[in-house]
Amino acid sequence: MNPFKLEVEELERKARSVRRKIIKLNANSPAGGHTGADLSQVEIVTALYFRILNCAPDRLTDDTRDIYIQSKGHAVGGYYCCLAEAGYFPEAWLPTYQHNDSHLPGHPVRQKTPGVELNTGALGHGLPVAVGLALAAKRDASPRKVYVLTGDGELAEGSNWEAALVAAHYKLDNLIVINDKNNLQLAGSTESIMKTDPLDKKWQAFGFNVTQCDGNNVASVVETLEGLKAEGKPNVVIANTIKGAGVSFIAGRPEWHHRVPKGDEVELALKELSDV
Amino acid sequence: MSNSEHFANIMVQCFIDAVQNGVDLVPVVADSTSTAKIKPFVDAFPDRLVNVGIAEQVLVGTAAGLALAGKVAVTCNAAPFLISRANEQVKVDVCYNNTNVKLFGLNSGASYGPLASTHHSIDDISVMRGFGNIRIFAPSCPRECKQIIDYVIAEEGPAYIRMDGKALPELHDENYQFVAGEPSLLRSGKQVVICALGSVVHEAVAASDILKEQGIDVSVVNVSSIRPLNKQALAKMLGETKHIISVEEHNINGGLGSVVAEIMAEQGIVAKLVRLGIEDGGYAAAGDRPYTRKMLSIDSMGIVAVCQQLLQSEILNA
């Protein structure tokens, strides 16, 4: 059971709050950040933690809890902001992001941050581990579902496709892969660097049940995730997003892959993200 | 020899015993069912094995996921493919995440002989020593192999077990007790200390027996536990002579030869060290075991010759 079960309108408010935290978190970082990637995944992670996931801050040792894996580990800033918003650790930790010996390093570390399930950062690691978790849940007849969020540039890592074969072979319909398809990666557009399209056909060919949603629209994300069926096939949700979504001067701009807001940009962004 | 046993058979029996004793152990293979000789386990527990196909990255990632879900995950495939192909999964999913995965590097070293260097793992110890959290073992004989496997299954956390690919004879009697971290003195002598690990321990023991007949008195130390390692205990054994030889079917860089050199330097042991193994920048020859070992001077006669040369140079320099 999710302890929040928020309705769409409340989720939208939460998403704005998470985005405000992302702006401040990155502005305060001594070592840069991944603002664009943090922002593109906000609706997905917010919907998961405030409605979908059968998980709560006081159930981190419950063997039946759902598991969320942040495979696009560089977007850990957005992940931290959502975990803090949901009460997994004190919000007072957020200003320590990437500071020396912080609870919140620049990629997820489960030994340091309550709620983080897997250390990632090297790309293409989340899905194979998620396959192991989902397989264990099947074998144990556990109600657990395993969610893994990947980037789209990340899908060039071959380990994803090794894992895709195994997921389909073992009929892991308790596994939900979400592709944060923002069409941008470190050095430019995914289309120009290594295109993944037609992504839906690739997953279909690998034996997945494929769904698409507007990944920056909470209603679309919720409807899609709640509509998934467990019918003997692993699920993939291609969440079409905009990198940097929510802030006009960050959205869709590749230079914000590794940029953080500075000076007036912070106030401008927070103004755009206010609730009124 | 009649008491020889293949380590993979020992491994599989340990797995069967563990599950029968209530351990939620799940072997993961990469089409390596025959390499792992795992059929008796599958016969006993038809629904336990996970086979991910020929895909080492997902082999290790899946094992880490199974471990995070509470299983004792054991991967069983050929060491060269585990180490090289799944290097980052070992580093991140197993070591960094500190998951309860036991990595069995089967047919390690140059066990695959004539199949050539794609199939040799001459860097596995050096690679594993570069990673955090993981324990590293290299059994040399059946009793030690069984006890190491029982130990790693019982202990929470990552482990790498370097498994030779041939049936090997026993070195210990029934009173043997493996203690993680402790080097074991198999032969005691004053003139040379030979340190070895894994299957070449047998070459070192054979060399010491040949030398004894020639009136030369050497120690043989089996360093089956690379991490943890009681460095003081090994230093004490090394400090007994002025001549030390390390023997391994592994590159001399990063393996046992490096371990011994580091301990000598750190503990201030002044002695001549000869590191036998695959030379700096080299590969093992593609050939059968006697040929490959002869080329590297890690067979018993090669070790004997190196001991004789060391002692001869001592006389000449005196």
Interface residues (C-beta under 8 A of the other chain):
Chain A: D63 I67 R110 Q111 E117 L118 N119 T120 G121 A122 G124 H125 L127 P128 V129 A130 V131 G132 L133 A134 L135 A136 A137 R139 D140 G158 S159 E162 A163 L165 V166 H169 Y170
Chain B: V26 D47 V50 V52 G53 A55 Q57 V58 V60 G61 T62 A63 A64 G65 L66 A67 L68 A69 G70 K71 A73 E88 Q89 V92 D93 Y96 N97 N98
